[in-house]
């Protein structure tokens, strides 16, 4: 082989290998592009598949989804709750935080010094004005009064004697039998003694007042605080704590601050003689404490907060308010009359969803006004009586199909469940004590079977089974054998259930009717039209309806109140107990 040919053959693999290396980036780029396109197509298909309604409901042929693409379109019907657009008065309310204060506060102190011999009040009591609260030892003050009264009586006797002498001297002077100087001296003595008597009378009054101070009384009607002095202590006017503190709590005042922007409107209404209603609510703003009115405004605005202090008065007839109590205040500064209102839950970002006549919704832009409780005033293209969505707004789009549900359906369902549970508890409570004790020891399956059997016995016999039959049924349901109860006398004896041991407690309650058994009881009178609980539901089989029509009204009401599975089991057992149309009874299966 020539050397040049050998050299060419040896070079070909190298050239091919370098070409592959140069083409590698282009191949990788093409793979990435193809993969991106394929992934995008797969994502689009998944999105389109997700937009198909899960329920599979479809609208008319050729119709377009009302809500556009996505899970809100197609034939989906969204359940919503609605509220009504109403026209009414709306209060303009300002919320604030306030503190209660007593109308008057006083520290009851002793006005005279002495030993405290009696305490005639209880801490926290409400007292009337002038009521005696405590007594101080009065003996020293009684002695001082007696002494002043004795001095007064002595000086009164001297004055009377001087007056008699003056009269005699004046008679002698008229006959010119005495010097006029002696008459003048006697007249001066009379005036001196009159002054002495007046001074003595003042001493008596002062002593009597000091004696009255030994009984400590309430200065005004109010509520007492804690006692600061006990019996046996020596008290006086200089005691800092006094005997007790009293607060006037009827009426009471609340002090709070409102923004100064409301001041002109408040002053205008007060000047016109209008009242500014105020409501007090507890700390959690859940319970209303009292209603009152504004009585005064402060004379200056607080520059640090830009607010003005307001005082409101409250009657506090029930005594629920206490001094220094924290309260939430709602001050009504204005009243908007006859404006459109909607529930606050219907407004979302200044929009509401209006329910149209074709059960679709449309968005309406509104202007939100003042909120008053659970309603808010609005301005917009809405009319009184129209319905807006209040619950389920987050699932809606323009033109979405909706189904209006009753907002109280859940509440009624909860009430029905509570009533059913109460009936079960009442049924268990009617059982004998020994039966209830055995019932507690059963497993849940045995307990349910026993309750079904017990109700079947009550329905078959027309009344509650005796305690012996109930005990036998408990023994049968719990797997313990028990002798059968003695048969009852009368035509219903053959129809009474005979408890026996069986693997299926519900079937053990089925009676073994004999060929000579008495026919079923005649149909009872139909229930009254107002007795809805005893009426059978519509759409039931004819044989079941006939069975329910034969039951007495009270038994039919009990059957309809049972849970669905227990009601079916009970009706099935009653149908097995009925004889066939040929006249012979069919054995229980």
Secondary structure, 3 states (H helix, E strand, C coil): CCHHHHHHHHHHHHHHHHHHHHHHHHHHHHHHHHHHHHHHHHHHHHHHHHCCCCCCCCCCCCCCCCCCCCCCCCCCEEEEEEEECEEEEEEEEEEEEEEEEEEEEEEECCCCCEEEEEECCCCCCEECCCCEEEEECCHHHHHHHHHHHHHHHHHHHHHHHHHHHHHHHHHHHHCCCCCHHHHHHHHHHHHHHHHHHHHHHHHHHHHHHHHHCCEEECCCCEEECCCCCCCCCEECCCCCCCCEEEEEEEEEEEEEEEEHHHHHHHHHHHHCCCCCEEEEECCCCCCEEEEEEEEEEEEEEECCCCEEEEEEEECCCCCCCCCCCEEEEEEEEEEEEEEEEEEHHHCECCEEEEECCCCEEEEEEEEEEEEECCEEEEEECCCCCCEEEEECHHHCCCCCEEEECCCCHHHHHHHHHHHHHHHHHHHHHCCCHHHHHHHHCCCHHHHHHHHHHHHHHHHHHCCCCCHHHHHHHHHHHHCCCCCCCCCCCCCCCCCCCCCCCCCCHHHHCCCCCCCCCCCCCCCCCCCCCCCHHHCCCCCCCHHHHHHHHHCCHHHHHHHHHCCHHHHHHHHHHHHHHCCCCCCCCCCCC
